[in-house]
C-alpha cells in the first residue's frame, strides 16, 4: 500500500469500542433491572464510549443524545441512592417511633 492509499475496513490499532458498548449496554440493563444502583454508572460509561465512537467516526449526532443520557443517569442515581441509605439503616426510624410513643404516653 502506498502513502496515498486509503485502508478499507477497521483499523488494526483501534479498540473494538462497538463490542465494548454492546457488553456495557447488556450489563447495565441487567443491573438496573435488578434494581442495583451501579447499573446507572455503567450506563453512563457506555454513553461515554458511544461519544468516543461518535467523535472517532465523525458522527457527531451521537453526542447530544448521549450527553443528555449521562445527565439523566446521574439524576436517576441520585434518586436511587437515598432510598438505599434509608433501607440500610432502619434503626433510627424505630427509635423515632419509640420516642414518639413514649411522648404520647406521658
C-alpha positions in Angstrom: 0.0 0.0 0.0 1.3 3.4 -1.0 1.4 6.5 1.1 -1.6 8.0 -0.7 -3.8 4.9 -0.5 -6.7 4.5 2.0 -7.1 1.5 4.1 -10.5 -0.2 3.9 -12.1 -1.8 6.9 -11.5 -1.3 10.6 -8.1 -0.1 11.8 -6.0 -2.8 13.5 -4.7 -0.4 16.2 -8.3 0.7 17.2 -10.1 -0.9 20.1 -13.4 -2.5 19.3 -15.4 0.1 21.1 -18.6 -1.2 19.5 -18.3 -4.5 21.2 -17.4 -2.8 24.5 -20.5 -0.7 24.2 -22.6 -3.7 23.4 -21.4 -5.5 26.6 -21.9 -2.4 28.7 -25.4 -2.0 27.4 -26.3 -5.6 28.3 -24.6 -5.4 31.7 -26.2 -2.0 32.7 -29.7 -3.2 31.6 -29.4 -6.4 33.7 -28.1 -4.4 36.7 -30.8 -1.7 36.5 -33.4 -4.4 36.1 -32.2 -6.0 39.3 -32.5 -2.5 40.9 -28.8 -2.2 41.5 -27.7 1.5 41.6 -24.3 0.9 40.0 -26.1 -0.1 36.8 -26.6 3.7 36.2 -22.8 4.2 36.4 -22.1 1.5 33.9 -24.8 3.0 31.6 -23.1 6.4 31.9 -19.7 4.8 31.0 -21.4 3.2 28.0 -22.7 6.7 26.9 -19.1 8.0 27.1 -17.9 5.1 24.9 -20.6 6.0 22.4 -19.5 9.6 22.4 -15.9 8.5 21.7 -17.2 6.3 18.8 -19.2 9.3 17.5 -16.1 11.5 17.6 -13.8 8.9 16.0 -16.2 8.3 13.2 -17.2 11.9 12.8 -20.9 11.1 13.6 -21.4 14.0 15.9 -25.1 13.3 16.2 -24.3 10.7 18.9 -23.0 13.4 21.2 -26.1 15.4 22.3 -28.3 12.4 23.0 -25.6 10.6 24.9 -24.6 13.6 26.9 -28.3 14.1 27.8 -28.4 10.4 28.8 -25.4 10.9 31.2 -27.3 13.8 32.9 -30.4 11.5 33.2 -28.3 8.7 34.6 -26.8 11.0 37.2 -30.3 12.2 38.2 -31.6 8.6 38.5 -28.5 7.6 40.5 -29.1 10.5 42.9 -32.7 9.5 43.3 -31.9 5.8 44.0 -29.0 6.4 46.5 -31.1 8.0 49.3 -33.5 5.1 49.1 -30.7 2.6 49.6 -29.3 4.5 52.6 -32.8 4.5 54.2 -33.2 0.8 53.7 -29.7 0.1 55.1 -30.3 2.0 58.3 -33.8 1.2 59.7 -32.8 1.6 63.4 -33.1 5.4 63.6 -36.7 5.2 62.3 -37.6 2.6 65.0 -36.0 4.8 67.7 -38.0 7.8 66.4 -41.2 5.8 66.6 -40.4 4.6 70.2 -39.7 8.2 71.3 -42.9 9.4 69.8 -44.9 6.6 71.5 -43.2 7.4 74.9 -44.1 11.1 74.5 -47.8 10.3 73.7 -48.0 8.0 76.8 -46.6 10.7 79.2 
